[in-house]
Amino acid sequence: MCQWAERHWPPTGTRDPDTALVVARQLGTRGRRWDTIVIEADRELLRQRALFGPQELDSDLLHVVRHAPESWAWYKDALPNPGYPWRYVRETIHEAADRGILKTRRNGNKIEIRRIGPYPDWVSRIVAIENKPDLDASAARALRGQVEKDTNLALADEVWVATNQTGESIEPALLERMPVEVGILTLDFPDASVEWYPSSLPVTEAGTTAKGHEMSAETKAKKRLALAERAYARGWRSYADTMRPDCSHFKLKHEAETWLPWCAAKEVFPTRVACSGSCPKFTPEPPAARMGGWPIEGGPGKAIKRFLARKRCENRPGLVE
């Protein structure tokens, strides 16, 4: 599902050239975790977000960097009351300064702060996808209550259920009366078909949690940004960590605006399981291949690993270009 989203999102049309994607797996809140999260981000604002580093900004850091002033000011004058002791704010200020995302100085006994730049409103939309490849009728019934809670809370702009194409005239997910707000996507990788289009959920309004409590619009906005920050910190997919770039058949191919692993022996985009030392086509590169600095910086697979590491930094996090 993540591979398909990286290449073909959105399923309902052509991607806006000004929109970048951040795709993450197994991410959510304390009470709810989705299989796939797609963050649609403004491309230029996402580049501005990179000014604040590759690491996640948690709620405490966001409180500081989002309200830090353009000119030097005492932190208690510059920041809104956090609702918890100021000593914790000071700890966060020191952490932000250590990470280089906030300027600090001493003015007598006071700590003054200044922003390094405005924190951008980089998140355009958040899409939650529940990935259930083998969604038979009983599994669809069990899933129905879960996605009903997602639509009641409306933390994501859209909620989808993704499943394998069954070839039936009516997919099981449709038979089991999923909430009408939930989109249904059937996959036969690399192809996909929209069986039901989702509704846009009221993310700027209060929602209802799974326990029946109301979540205010302000709290939802904070949780949405925290979710996007965690997705951002996941970074760009690292094929070098899960595959064998030291194989002489391992190549990189530019496909759907990104770099993907390519097996020249089988002429396919290999999976993590297929691209391993147990592959019958696996042919270790001789040390002289792609050496470029052997034995210190070169050697089998090292050039591709350096390239992928550089792309992770340049394109963080999953910025597709």
Secondary structure, 3 states (H helix, E strand, C coil): CHHHHHHHCCCCCCCCCCEEEEEEEEEECCCCEEEEEEEEEEHHHHHHHHHHCCCCCCHHHHHHHHHCCCCCEEHHHHCCCCCCCHHHHHHHHHHHHHCCCEEEEEECCEEEEEECCCCCCCEEEEEEEEECCCCCHHHHHHHHHHHHHHHHHCCCCEEEEEEECCCCCCCHHHHCCCCCCCEEEEEECCEEEEEECCCCCCCCCCEECCCCCEECHHHHHHHHHHHHHHHHHHCCCCHHHCCCCCECCEEEEEECCEEEEEECCCCECCCCCCCCCCCCCCCECCCCCCCCCCCCCCCCCHHHHHHHHHHHHHCCCCCCC
